[in-house]
């Protein structure tokens, strides 16, 4: 689970975290010719590598000069630019600022750096150009946590939202954003949930009953009127997902939750104890969910890929290898790309054949692979 850092800043300062530092509008002309299909973030070298459809490197951009700059997340936008979030390290001997870095993949140039008073954590960009940024920040008046809405066409923050819990990695379906939130703690806002942010007016709607879960899912996908969610915990009181207490093991569960009747969910025990889930991917082409995972250190770090059909039945559990770190999974056509940071490689899984077809070895570490949906 991510560590939540609470910053105690005044409410007025929060509302102007971006506006006071970048009052001008920067209109970005869309990139017409762009062969970039993937961005690969190497956290250890402060570098973003851009690849074409054949996985060949087109070039790279170094952001910052320190190896502990702290890349957080990134996303391509419909205008062709790449938006890289950095959390910075203000307490370091050589401090750096948290910021949004706008990169032109065609020229490999940093065209704009928007500094922020509080660190951005994760980003997702919708087809209409709206980007949703989560922050590890709670308002001091106990009214919620911060989510920012960025217009990628003008590079301006157009809205500051308060959500009822600590937000995690957002996802976009259509033009709407979906964000898991963590409730509880000293400033209690209720239990955890998955919220939907409507792109038309940025209104917020919880998708689950308030008493449904004490912890947010490690990852999830939304498909139609179902939510496929991954939890590490046990189930008590009306199938309520709860983390185990003390030194007990954490069983691994996958749930299929009907949004119109959440308590009538299907619970699947994968029997993968001590797993660290990495990514959930729903594939429309074969109507299945793919979940990559890494076992904890005491399980000797074995990686795997679970395949679940649309009804929530596990159809396969493939063991990948015994390397230490299987990072994230990206769907590209008939293939899945699975990054392996410890081996500096990407595995290619052929969905039609149901097997791994090849491995691409790199000379950099693929901590995060990001697909350009807007190429």
Secondary structure, 3 states (H helix, E strand, C coil): CCCCCCCCCCHHHHHCCCCCCCCCCCCCCCCCCCCCCEEEEECCCCEEEEECCCCCEEEEEECCCCCCCCEEEEEECCCCEEEEEECCCCCCCCCCCCEEEEEECCCCEEEEEEECCCCEEEEEECCCCEEEEEEEEECCCCCCEEEEEEECCCCEEEEEEEECCEEEEEEEECCEEEEEEECCCCCCCCCEEEEEECCCCCCEEECCCCCCECCCCCEEEEECCEEEEEEECEEECCCEEECCCCCCCCCEEEEEEECCCHHHCEEEECCCCCEEEEEEEEECCCCEEEEEEEECHHHCCCEEEEEEECCCCEEEEEECCCCCCEEEEEEECCEEEEEECCCCEEEEEECCCCEEEEEEECCCCCCEEEECCCC
